[in-house]
């Protein structure tokens, strides 16, 4: 049992030593351990929003503006559009709206 835990700790030590070593050709470092997964997650979320985001009320006059590819835009005219409510962030939970579509139309969590 001790050999298994020691080998796992040794493997973890080798990985940490490799990442933090400045003699490698590609230096990742402590900041890179957090940066690369978070950049990947942000890129995936942006691409998903660019393709699938619903129309939002951008200027408060109850006229939805759609910027995603799902609503007929192409690569040039597509955009991830924040609602006007994103300027002043208020607590707007899902259970306060009549449905999930209304929740997204009114800005989602940025109400």
C-alpha positions in Angstrom: 0.0 0.0 0.0 2.8 2.4 0.8 4.4 1.8 -2.6 1.2 2.8 -4.5 0.8 6.1 -2.5 4.6 6.8 -2.8 4.5 6.2 -6.5 1.5 8.5 -6.9 3.2 11.2 -4.9 6.4 10.7 -6.9 4.4 11.1 -10.2 2.8 14.3 -8.9 6.2 15.6 -7.9 7.6 14.8 -11.3 4.7 16.6 -13.0 5.0 19.7 -10.8 8.8 19.7 -11.3 8.3 19.5 -15.1 5.8 22.4 -15.1 7.8 24.7 -12.9 11.2 23.9 -14.4 12.8 26.8 -16.3 15.0 24.5 -18.3 12.1 23.3 -20.4 11.7 24.6 -23.9 8.1 25.6 -23.1 7.8 27.2 -19.7 4.2 27.0 -18.2 4.7 28.0 -14.6 2.3 28.5 -11.8 0.3 31.1 -13.7 0.0 28.9 -16.8 -1.5 26.1 -14.7 -4.6 28.3 -14.2 -4.4 30.3 -17.4 -4.6 27.6 -20.0 -7.7 25.7 -18.6 -9.5 29.0 -18.0 -8.7 30.4 -21.5 -9.9 27.1 -23.0 -13.2 27.3 -21.0 -13.7 31.0 -21.9 -13.1 30.2 -25.6 -15.6 27.3 -25.5 -18.2 29.5 -23.8 -17.7 32.3 -26.3 -18.1 30.0 -29.3 -21.2 28.4 -27.8 -22.7 31.8 -27.2 -21.8 32.9 -30.7 -23.6 29.9 -32.1 -26.5 29.4 -29.7 -27.3 32.6 -27.7 -30.9 33.7 -27.7 -32.1 37.2 -28.7 -31.9 39.8 -25.9 -33.5 43.2 -25.2 -30.4 45.4 -25.8 -31.8 48.8 -25.3 -34.9 48.3 -23.1 -37.6 48.9 -25.7 -38.7 45.3 -25.7 -37.4 44.6 -29.2 -35.1 41.6 -29.2 -31.8 41.8 -31.0 -30.3 38.5 -32.2 -26.6 38.1 -32.9 -26.0 34.4 -32.9 -25.6 32.1 -35.9 -28.8 30.2 -34.8 -30.9 33.3 -35.6 -29.7 33.7 -39.2 -26.5 35.7 -38.8 -23.4 34.8 -40.7 -19.8 34.9 -39.4 -19.4 38.5 -40.3 -22.6 39.9 -38.8 -22.7 37.5 -35.8 -22.0 38.9 -32.3 -22.4 38.0 -28.7 -24.7 40.7 -27.5 -24.9 41.6 -23.9 -28.3 43.0 -22.7 -28.6 46.5 -21.4 -29.1 45.1 -18.0 -25.5 44.0 -17.9 -24.5 47.6 -17.0 -26.3 47.6 -13.6 -26.2 44.0 -12.3 -29.1 43.0 -10.1 -30.2 39.7 -8.6 -32.7 38.1 -11.0 -33.1 34.4 -10.2 -34.8 32.0 -12.7 -37.7 31.3 -10.3 -38.8 35.0 -10.5 -39.5 34.8 -14.2 -42.4 33.1 -15.9 -40.2 30.8 -17.8 -36.6 30.2 -18.8 -37.1 31.9 -22.2 -38.2 35.1 -20.4 -35.3 34.8 -18.0 -32.9 34.7 -21.0 -34.7 37.5 -22.9 -34.5 39.8 -19.9 -30.7 39.3 -19.6 -30.4 36.2 -17.6 -28.2 36.6 -14.6 -27.3 40.1 -15.6 -30.8 41.5 -14.8 
